[in-house]
Amino acid sequence: MSYANTQVAQIAAISNNRCIGKGNDLPWHISADLQHFKQLTTAETVNAIKGIVIMGRKTFESMGSKPLPKRVSFIITSQLDYAQQQGLEGKDNAYVVHNLDDALTQAASLAHGAHLETIWVIGGEKVFSDALLYTDRIELTHVDTEIEAGDAFYPQLPSDFTVAQQSEQMHDDKSSLDFKFVTYQRRATN
Ligand SMILES: NC(=O)c1ccc[n+]([C@@H]2O[C@H](COP(=O)([O-])OP(=O)(O)OC[C@H]3O[C@@H](n4cnc5c(N)ncnc54)[C@H](OP(=O)(O)O)[C@@H]3O)[C@@H](O)[C@H]2O)c1
C-alpha cells in the first residue's frame, strides 16, 4: 500500500455502532483521546512541520475552521473558491484541494521534503472510506457506547487489517465512558 513511498495512516474514534460524528461534532468529549490524536499526528522532530493531516471540509469546519497547530492541513472540498472564502490563500500550513488524489500526492510530496514517514487521514466518513485503498495503518479509539442518531460513520475494515497492538480498557471520568486504543496494520502482500 502506501502512497509515493509515504505511509498512510488513519486515526478515528468510533462507537460500538461505528459512529464518528453527530451534528458536525464529535459524539463525546474524551480529553485523553484528544491528547492521543495530538500525540500521534505530531511527530517529535526538529522540523517546522511536525505532522501532515488530510480531512474533508466538514471535519475542518467541525474543528473551528482552523488549521491544526504545528501540522499542515490538507482540506478537501468541491468548492473552488473555498481557500479564498476561508482566508487560506497563501498560507503554508493549510492547503485546499479538490479530490483525494491531489491531497495524497501533495501531502506525500511535502512529507518527503519534511522527512516525515507518515501522512494522517483524519476524516470524515467518505475521506476515511475512499482513502482505505492506500492505507497501511489505522489507529482506532474504540469508545464503548452506542450513539443514536449519529450522522457520520467509520467504514468496516477490509479483512487484511489485523490488530497489531491494543491498550487496556480505560475510563474517562467526565463522560463516564470506557475506551481503548487499537492499532490495526495491513498485512503485507507479495
Ligand atoms: N470520531 C472521529 O474520529 C472523527 C474524525 C473526523 C470527523 N469526525 C466527525 O465527522 C463529522 C464530519 O465528517 P463528515 O463525514 O460529515 O464530513 P467530511 O468527510 O469531513 O467532509 C465532507 C466534505 O468533504 C468534501 N469532500 C470529501 N471527499 C471529497 C472528494 N473526494 N472530492 C471533493 N470533496 C470532497 C466535501 O466538501 P464540499 O461539500 O465542500 O464539496 C464533502 O461535503 C463531524 O461530526 C466530525 O466531528 C469524527
The ligand as an SDF file (V2000), in Angstrom:
LIG
                    3D

 48 52  0  0  0  0  0  0  0  0999 V2000
  -14.6610   10.4860   15.6620 N   0  0  0  0  0  0  0  0  0  0  0  0
  -13.6750   10.8640   14.8580 C   0  0  0  0  0  0  0  0  0  0  0  0
  -12.5700   10.3690   14.9370 O   0  0  0  0  0  0  0  0  0  0  0  0
  -13.9460   11.8990   13.8070 C   0  0  0  0  0  0  0  0  0  0  0  0
  -12.9530   12.2460   12.8880 C   0  0  0  0  0  0  0  0  0  0  0  0
  -13.2570   13.2040   11.9130 C   0  0  0  0  0  0  0  0  0  0  0  0
  -14.5250   13.7610   11.8660 C   0  0  0  0  0  0  0  0  0  0  0  0
  -15.4340   13.3850   12.7800 N   0  0  0  0  0  0  0  0  0  0  0  0
  -16.8180   13.8960   12.7390 C   0  0  0  0  0  0  0  0  0  0  0  0
  -17.3320   13.5780   11.4650 O   0  0  0  0  0  0  0  0  0  0  0  0
  -18.2120   14.6320   11.0340 C   0  0  0  0  0  0  0  0  0  0  0  0
  -17.6600   15.2430    9.7600 C   0  0  0  0  0  0  0  0  0  0  0  0
  -17.4590   14.2170    8.8100 O   0  0  0  0  0  0  0  0  0  0  0  0
  -18.3680   14.0310    7.5260 P   0  0  0  0  0  0  0  0  0  0  0  0
  -18.2240   12.6260    7.1140 O   0  0  0  0  0  0  0  0  0  0  0  0
  -19.7380   14.5440    7.8060 O   0  0  0  0  0  0  0  0  0  0  0  0
  -17.7110   15.0500    6.5090 O   0  0  0  0  0  0  0  0  0  0  0  0
  -16.2000   15.2240    5.9490 P   0  0  0  0  0  0  0  0  0  0  0  0
  -15.7570   13.9620    5.2890 O   0  0  0  0  0  0  0  0  0  0  0  0
  -15.3260   15.7860    6.9720 O   0  0  0  0  0  0  0  0  0  0  0  0
  -16.4670   16.3370    4.8740 O   0  0  0  0  0  0  0  0  0  0  0  0
  -17.2800   16.0380    3.7840 C   0  0  0  0  0  0  0  0  0  0  0  0
  -17.0000   17.0750    2.7390 C   0  0  0  0  0  0  0  0  0  0  0  0
  -15.6570   16.9410    2.2980 O   0  0  0  0  0  0  0  0  0  0  0  0
  -15.5820   17.2160    0.9210 C   0  0  0  0  0  0  0  0  0  0  0  0
  -15.1140   16.0250    0.2240 N   0  0  0  0  0  0  0  0  0  0  0  0
  -14.8830   14.7990    0.7470 C   0  0  0  0  0  0  0  0  0  0  0  0
  -14.3790   13.9870   -0.2080 N   0  0  0  0  0  0  0  0  0  0  0  0
  -14.2990   14.7120   -1.3330 C   0  0  0  0  0  0  0  0  0  0  0  0
  -13.8420   14.4420   -2.6510 C   0  0  0  0  0  0  0  0  0  0  0  0
  -13.3470   13.2300   -2.9880 N   0  0  0  0  0  0  0  0  0  0  0  0
  -13.8800   15.4350   -3.5740 N   0  0  0  0  0  0  0  0  0  0  0  0
  -14.3380   16.6620   -3.2330 C   0  0  0  0  0  0  0  0  0  0  0  0
  -14.7830   16.9800   -1.9990 N   0  0  0  0  0  0  0  0  0  0  0  0
  -14.7630   16.0150   -1.0640 C   0  0  0  0  0  0  0  0  0  0  0  0
  -16.9650   17.6590    0.5030 C   0  0  0  0  0  0  0  0  0  0  0  0
  -16.9810   19.0570    0.7380 O   0  0  0  0  0  0  0  0  0  0  0  0
  -17.9280   20.1030   -0.0560 P   0  0  0  0  0  0  0  0  0  0  0  0
  -19.3300   19.7890    0.3980 O   0  0  0  0  0  0  0  0  0  0  0  0
  -17.4460   21.4210    0.3950 O   0  0  0  0  0  0  0  0  0  0  0  0
  -17.7040   19.8250   -1.5050 O   0  0  0  0  0  0  0  0  0  0  0  0
  -17.8570   16.9250    1.4950 C   0  0  0  0  0  0  0  0  0  0  0  0
  -19.1220   17.5000    1.6730 O   0  0  0  0  0  0  0  0  0  0  0  0
  -18.2450   15.6090   12.1950 C   0  0  0  0  0  0  0  0  0  0  0  0
  -19.3260   15.2410   13.0470 O   0  0  0  0  0  0  0  0  0  0  0  0
  -16.9250   15.3780   12.8940 C   0  0  0  0  0  0  0  0  0  0  0  0
  -16.9810   15.7670   14.2510 O   0  0  0  0  0  0  0  0  0  0  0  0
  -15.1740   12.4730   13.7390 C   0  0  0  0  0  0  0  0  0  0  0  0
  1  2  1  0
  2  3  2  0
  2  4  1  0
  4  5  1  0
  4 48  2  0
  5  6  2  0
  6  7  1  0
  7  8  2  0
  8  9  1  0
  8 48  1  0
  9 10  1  0
  9 46  1  0
 10 11  1  0
 11 12  1  0
 11 44  1  0
 12 13  1  0
 13 14  1  0
 14 15  2  0
 14 16  1  0
 14 17  1  0
 17 18  1  0
 18 19  2  0
 18 20  1  0
 18 21  1  0
 21 22  1  0
 22 23  1  0
 23 24  1  0
 23 42  1  0
 24 25  1  0
 25 26  1  0
 25 36  1  0
 26 27  1  0
 26 35  1  0
 27 28  2  0
 28 29  1  0
 29 30  1  0
 29 35  2  0
 30 31  1  0
 30 32  2  0
 32 33  1  0
 33 34  2  0
 34 35  1  0
 36 37  1  0
 36 42  1  0
 37 38  1  0
 38 39  2  0
 38 40  1  0
 38 41  1  0
 42 43  1  0
 44 45  1  0
 44 46  1  0
 46 47  1  0
M  CHG  2   8   1  16  -1
M  END
$$$$
